[in-house]
Amino acid sequence: MPCTPNKLCRCGEAHFTLRIAEKGSGKALPGAVLMLLSNNCPLFSLKSGGDGLMRFPPMCPGTYTLALTRAPAGYAPHGELPVLHVTQKGNLRDGGKTTRQLTVLFEGDGAMPGES
């Protein structure tokens, strides 16, 4: 079946971020790469910077999913990646609250495979 994503558009002025962090310590984790999907079709990828943040452009309202392209070295996601619910004003809806930032937790020791 062909891929038919919702049209990616730049709506509003609001920006939001995902914070990639270590479970437990809350330490920022750079180097994670996530793909944003609409109707299971890839739209774009973002990489977490040295501060652990992924900065999203203003986006149209809707529901988007995330797919892991690359985890920070030595880490794996703690649980499922969040589903992003973008509001009319370009913020995120998380449960019953509106926010501009969600945290995605990863667990591991930061060691590369084969290191001890």
N, CA and C atoms as a LAMMPS dump frame, in Angstrom:
ITEM: TIMESTEP
0
ITEM: NUMBER OF ATOMS
348
ITEM: BOX BOUNDS ff ff ff
-5.0000000000000000e+02 5.0000000000000000e+02
-5.0000000000000000e+02 5.0000000000000000e+02
-5.0000000000000000e+02 5.0000000000000000e+02
ITEM: ATOMS id mol type element x y z
1 1 1 N 0.852 -1.175 0
2 1 2 C 0 0 0
3 1 3 C 0.898 1.238 0
4 2 1 N 0.61 2.221 -0.857
5 2 2 C 1.462 3.415 -0.914
6 2 3 C 1.355 4.26 0.35
7 3 1 N 2.407 4.962 0.589
8 3 2 C 2.506 5.817 1.771
9 3 3 C 1.856 7.162 1.465
10 4 1 N 0.894 7.582 2.309
11 4 2 C 0.257 8.876 2.114
12 4 3 C 0.231 9.639 3.434
13 5 1 N 1.315 10.38 3.721
14 5 2 C 1.354 11.135 4.974
15 5 3 C 0.44 12.344 4.917
16 6 1 N 0.079 12.828 6.102
17 6 2 C -0.565 14.137 6.161
18 6 3 C 0.442 15.137 5.641
19 7 1 N -0.024 16.154 4.975
20 7 2 C 0.878 17.185 4.465
21 7 3 C 1.592 17.851 5.635
22 8 1 N 2.926 17.892 5.572
23 8 2 C 3.694 18.582 6.6
24 8 3 C 3.612 20.07 6.315
25 9 1 N 3.114 20.802 7.259
26 9 2 C 3.014 22.241 7.07
27 9 3 C 3.542 22.933 8.315
28 10 1 N 3.881 24.149 8.161
29 10 2 C 4.435 24.932 9.259
30 10 3 C 3.343 25.877 9.748
31 11 1 N 2.655 25.442 10.786
32 11 2 C 1.532 26.21 11.314
33 11 3 C 1.933 26.902 12.606
34 12 1 N 1.472 28.105 12.792
35 12 2 C 1.67 28.8 14.061
36 12 3 C 3.117 29.146 14.334
37 13 1 N 3.352 29.631 15.531
38 13 2 C 4.682 30.064 15.945
39 13 3 C 5.278 29.194 17.037
40 14 1 N 4.469 28.333 17.625
41 14 2 C 4.942 27.54 18.761
42 14 3 C 5.948 26.492 18.304
43 15 1 N 6.951 26.314 19.096
44 15 2 C 7.93 25.256 18.89
45 15 3 C 7.867 24.346 20.11
46 16 1 N 8.226 23.094 19.931
47 16 2 C 8.31 22.216 21.091
48 16 3 C 9.571 21.377 20.974
49 17 1 N 9.944 20.767 22.091
50 17 2 C 11.157 19.972 22.14
51 17 3 C 10.881 18.619 22.786
52 18 1 N 11.71 17.661 22.414
53 18 2 C 11.799 16.405 23.132
54 18 3 C 13.147 16.418 23.817
55 19 1 N 13.185 16.009 25.071
56 19 2 C 14.439 15.923 25.814
57 19 3 C 14.787 14.45 25.957
58 20 1 N 15.971 14.081 25.481
59 20 2 C 16.455 12.71 25.57
60 20 3 C 17.343 12.632 26.805
61 21 1 N 16.969 11.767 27.765
62 21 2 C 17.665 11.748 29.053
63 21 3 C 17.842 10.319 29.56
64 22 1 N 18.845 10.163 30.433
65 22 2 C 19.105 8.882 31.069
66 22 3 C 18.099 8.658 32.194
67 23 1 N 17.505 7.468 32.203
68 23 2 C 16.569 7.12 33.28
69 23 3 C 17.331 7.114 34.603
70 24 1 N 16.759 7.683 35.616
71 24 2 C 17.376 7.717 36.945
72 24 3 C 18.124 9.009 37.183
73 25 1 N 19.196 9.246 36.434
74 25 2 C 20.012 10.445 36.666
75 25 3 C 19.441 11.688 35.985
76 26 1 N 18.69 11.498 34.899
77 26 2 C 18.183 12.649 34.154
78 26 3 C 19.228 13.305 33.276
79 27 1 N 20.419 12.699 33.18
80 27 2 C 21.515 13.253 32.376
81 27 3 C 21.095 13.342 30.911
82 28 1 N 21.385 14.479 30.276
83 28 2 C 21.083 14.677 28.86
84 28 3 C 21.897 13.705 28.019
85 29 1 N 21.254 13.135 27
86 29 2 C 21.912 12.177 26.121
87 29 3 C 21.92 12.697 24.681
88 30 1 N 23.095 13.089 24.183
89 30 2 C 23.192 13.496 22.779
90 30 3 C 23.262 12.278 21.854
91 31 1 N 22.985 12.509 20.593
92 31 2 C 23.203 11.484 19.575
93 31 3 C 22.034 10.586 19.243
94 32 1 N 20.89 10.76 19.896
95 32 2 C 19.715 9.966 19.525
96 32 3 C 19.148 10.532 18.23
97 33 1 N 18.684 9.649 17.348
98 33 2 C 18.041 10.076 16.108
99 33 3 C 16.656 9.436 16.063
100 34 1 N 15.642 10.278 15.934
101 34 2 C 14.255 9.823 15.839
102 34 3 C 13.655 10.305 14.529
103 35 1 N 12.825 9.448 13.938
104 35 2 C 12.088 9.783 12.714
105 35 3 C 10.654 10.135 13.112
106 36 1 N 10.158 11.258 12.613
107 36 2 C 8.767 11.65 12.832
108 36 3 C 7.931 11.069 11.705
109 37 1 N 6.811 10.431 12.077
110 37 2 C 5.943 9.783 11.097
111 37 3 C 4.526 10.33 11.176
112 38 1 N 3.886 10.385 10.025
113 38 2 C 2.468 10.722 9.931
114 38 3 C 1.808 9.624 9.114
115 39 1 N 0.798 8.98 9.672
116 39 2 C 0.152 7.847 8.999
117 39 3 C 1.185 6.806 8.572
118 40 1 N 2.163 6.552 9.433
119 40 2 C 3.249 5.591 9.197
120 40 3 C 4.173 5.962 8.047
121 41 1 N 4.121 7.198 7.598
122 41 2 C 4.997 7.672 6.53
123 41 3 C 6.028 8.63 7.125
124 42 1 N 7.306 8.448 6.79
125 42 2 C 8.343 9.319 7.346
126 42 3 C 8.214 10.753 6.852
127 43 1 N 8.38 11.695 7.783
128 43 2 C 8.36 13.116 7.439
129 43 3 C 9.761 13.711 7.515
130 44 1 N 10.419 13.546 8.666
131 44 2 C 11.794 14.017 8.829
132 44 3 C 12.412 13.397 10.069
133 45 1 N 13.746 13.494 10.153
134 45 2 C 14.495 12.991 11.306
135 45 3 C 15.076 14.154 12.082
136 46 1 N 15.225 13.939 13.386
137 46 2 C 15.886 14.912 14.25
138 46 3 C 16.903 14.184 15.116
139 47 1 N 17.992 14.885 15.457
140 47 2 C 19.05 14.326 16.294
141 47 3 C 19.161 15.16 17.559
142 48 1 N 19.315 14.489 18.713
143 48 2 C 19.481 15.225 19.971
144 48 3 C 20.89 15.812 20.035
145 49 1 N 20.946 17.065 20.446
146 49 2 C 22.217 17.773 20.558
147 49 3 C 22.899 17.498 21.897
148 50 1 N 23.964 18.232 22.163
149 50 2 C 24.725 18.072 23.396
150 50 3 C 23.894 18.297 24.644
151 51 1 N 22.817 19.074 24.517
152 51 2 C 21.922 19.328 25.648
153 51 3 C 20.803 18.286 25.74
154 52 1 N 20.839 17.279 24.838
155 52 2 C 19.825 16.236 24.834
156 52 3 C 18.516 16.645 24.187
157 53 1 N 18.446 17.848 23.623
158 53 2 C 17.182 18.331 23.075
159 53 3 C 17.067 18.097 21.573
160 54 1 N 15.839 17.79 21.172
161 54 2 C 15.446 17.754 19.769
162 54 3 C 14.443 18.88 19.603
163 55 1 N 14.734 19.819 18.732
164 55 2 C 13.868 20.977 18.524
165 55 3 C 13.037 20.789 17.254
166 56 1 N 11.736 20.778 17.427
167 56 2 C 10.819 20.582 16.305
168 56 3 C 10.374 21.93 15.759
169 57 1 N 10.166 22.02 14.448
170 57 2 C 9.612 23.243 13.866
171 57 3 C 8.124 23.327 14.199
172 58 1 N 7.507 24.508 14.017
173 58 2 C 6.047 24.574 14.179
174 58 3 C 5.39 23.562 13.237
175 59 1 N 4.404 22.848 13.761
176 59 2 C 3.754 21.803 12.981
177 59 3 C 2.245 21.947 13.042
178 60 1 N 1.589 21.402 12.037
179 60 2 C 0.13 21.425 11.995
180 60 3 C -0.441 20.494 13.06
181 61 1 N -1.64 20.802 13.528
182 61 2 C -2.29 19.936 14.509
183 61 3 C -2.434 18.524 13.962
184 62 1 N -2.314 17.58 14.869
185 62 2 C -2.49 16.191 14.467
186 62 3 C -1.74 15.264 15.398
187 63 1 N -1.792 14 15.073
188 63 2 C -1.121 12.969 15.856
189 63 3 C 0.025 12.411 15.033
190 64 1 N 1.186 12.365 15.646
191 64 2 C 2.408 11.9 14.989
192 64 3 C 3.045 10.819 15.852
193 65 1 N 3.711 9.891 15.208
194 65 2 C 4.437 8.865 15.932
195 65 3 C 5.933 9.047 15.697
196 66 1 N 6.716 8.401 16.554
197 66 2 C 8.173 8.465 16.467
198 66 3 C 8.721 7.064 16.257
199 67 1 N 9.785 6.978 15.476
200 67 2 C 10.507 5.723 15.293
201 67 3 C 11.972 5.983 15.607
202 68 1 N 12.583 5.074 16.332
203 68 2 C 13.995 5.195 16.687
204 68 3 C 14.853 4.81 15.494
205 69 1 N 15.711 5.728 15.064
206 69 2 C 16.674 5.46 14.004
207 69 3 C 18.012 5.08 14.618
208 70 1 N 18.412 5.814 15.67
209 70 2 C 19.662 5.499 16.371
210 70 3 C 19.542 5.948 17.822
211 71 1 N 19.874 5.036 18.726
212 71 2 C 19.881 5.354 20.162
213 71 3 C 21.242 5.943 20.52
214 72 1 N 21.318 6.724 21.601
215 72 2 C 22.633 7.153 22.075
216 72 3 C 23.481 5.912 22.375
217 73 1 N 24.776 6 22.123
218 73 2 C 25.674 4.847 22.3
219 73 3 C 25.531 4.249 23.696
220 74 1 N 25.28 2.946 23.75
221 74 2 C 25.171 2.233 25.023
222 74 3 C 23.823 2.34 25.703
223 75 1 N 22.803 2.866 24.998
224 75 2 C 21.486 3.063 25.602
225 75 3 C 20.387 2.475 24.714
226 76 1 N 19.251 2.203 25.338
227 76 2 C 18.04 1.76 24.649
228 76 3 C 16.867 2.501 25.275
229 77 1 N 15.782 2.701 24.514
230 77 2 C 14.623 3.385 25.081
231 77 3 C 14.067 2.651 26.29
232 78 1 N 13.617 3.406 27.272
233 78 2 C 12.934 2.85 28.433
234 78 3 C 11.442 2.911 28.119
235 79 1 N 10.884 1.815 27.678
236 79 2 C 9.469 1.794 27.315
237 79 3 C 9.239 2.27 25.894
238 80 1 N 7.985 2.525 25.596
239 80 2 C 7.57 2.95 24.261
240 80 3 C 7.906 4.414 24.019
241 81 1 N 8.182 4.749 22.777
242 81 2 C 8.358 6.158 22.418
243 81 3 C 6.992 6.834 22.456
244 82 1 N 6.939 8.115 22.836
245 82 2 C 5.638 8.776 22.957
246 82 3 C 4.978 9.026 21.604
247 83 1 N 3.669 9.09 21.617
248 83 2 C 2.894 9.567 20.474
249 83 3 C 2.742 11.069 20.68
250 84 1 N 3.006 11.847 19.64
251 84 2 C 2.924 13.302 19.76
252 84 3 C 1.56 13.786 19.292
253 85 1 N 0.852 14.466 20.186
254 85 2 C -0.438 15.069 19.867
255 85 3 C -0.218 16.579 19.808
256 86 1 N -0.176 17.122 18.587
257 86 2 C 0.09 18.544 18.397
258 86 3 C -1.247 19.287 18.391
259 87 1 N -1.332 20.33 19.223
260 87 2 C -2.569 21.106 19.363
261 87 3 C -2.69 22.172 18.274
262 88 1 N -3.839 22.831 18.246
263 88 2 C -4.09 23.929 17.301
264 88 3 C -3.047 25.032 17.419
265 89 1 N -2.536 25.25 18.628
266 89 2 C -1.542 26.306 18.843
267 89 3 C -0.113 25.805 18.676
268 90 1 N 0.052 24.549 18.248
269 90 2 C 1.382 24.018 17.982
270 90 3 C 2.113 23.501 19.198
271 91 1 N 1.405 23.328 20.306
272 91 2 C 2.002 22.737 21.503
273 91 3 C 1.733 21.236 21.508
274 92 1 N 2.209 20.563 22.544
275 92 2 C 1.96 19.134 22.707
276 92 3 C 0.904 18.912 23.773
277 93 1 N 0.047 17.955 23.566
278 93 2 C -0.939 17.54 24.562
279 93 3 C -0.407 16.239 25.162
280 94 1 N -0.185 16.248 26.468
281 94 2 C 0.337 15.076 27.18
282 94 3 C -0.65 14.748 28.28
283 95 1 N -1.473 13.738 28.036
284 95 2 C -2.534 13.433 28.992
285 95 3 C -3.506 14.6 29.006
286 96 1 N -3.757 15.18 30.167
287 96 2 C -4.682 16.296 30.273
288 96 3 C -4.027 17.657 30.252
289 97 1 N -2.713 17.734 30.013
290 97 2 C -2.048 19.031 30.058
291 97 3 C -1.381 19.364 28.727
292 98 1 N -1.163 20.645 28.523
293 98 2 C -0.461 21.139 27.345
294 98 3 C 0.954 21.5 27.756
295 99 1 N 1.911 21.142 26.936
296 99 2 C 3.306 21.385 27.27
297 99 3 C 4.094 21.742 26.016
298 100 1 N 5.294 22.226 26.217
299 100 2 C 6.203 22.506 25.101
300 100 3 C 7.381 21.547 25.106
301 101 1 N 7.462 20.663 26.121
302 101 2 C 8.581 19.729 26.172
303 101 3 C 8.155 18.401 26.79
304 102 1 N 8.56 17.318 26.148
305 102 2 C 8.397 15.976 26.697
306 102 3 C 9.778 15.376 26.875
307 103 1 N 9.922 14.506 27.872
308 103 2 C 11.184 13.817 28.097
309 103 3 C 11.025 12.356 27.702
310 104 1 N 11.993 11.868 26.924
311 104 2 C 12.044 10.468 26.526
312 104 3 C 13.231 9.855 27.255
313 105 1 N 12.958 8.822 28.054
314 105 2 C 14.006 8.21 28.87
315 105 3 C 14.654 7.02 28.166
316 106 1 N 15.967 6.934 28.328
317 106 2 C 16.752 5.809 27.829
318 106 3 C 17.468 5.195 29.011
319 107 1 N 17.706 3.885 28.927
320 107 2 C 18.452 3.231 29.987
321 107 3 C 19.643 2.494 29.397
322 108 1 N 20.69 2.388 30.193
323 108 2 C 21.919 1.732 29.772
324 108 3 C 23.075 2.303 30.564
325 109 1 N 24.276 1.906 30.172
326 109 2 C 25.455 2.393 30.894
327 109 3 C 26.346 3.289 30.049
328 110 1 N 25.945 3.522 28.803
329 110 2 C 26.74 4.381 27.939
330 110 3 C 27.942 3.702 27.334
331 111 1 N 28.17 2.437 27.687
332 111 2 C 29.321 1.709 27.149
333 111 3 C 28.99 1.156 25.778
334 112 1 N 29.939 1.194 24.891
335 112 2 C 29.772 0.603 23.575
336 112 3 C 29.817 -0.919 23.719
337 113 1 N 29.156 -1.665 22.842
338 113 2 C 29.225 -3.13 22.921
339 113 3 C 30.687 -3.589 22.888
340 114 1 N 31.011 -4.517 23.76
341 114 2 C 32.376 -5.021 23.838
342 114 3 C 33.24 -4.286 24.854
343 115 1 N 32.771 -3.134 25.339
344 115 2 C 33.515 -2.402 26.383
345 115 3 C 33.103 -2.929 27.746
346 116 1 N 33.978 -2.814 28.71
347 116 2 C 33.597 -3.188 30.072
348 116 3 C 33.964 -2.115 31.047
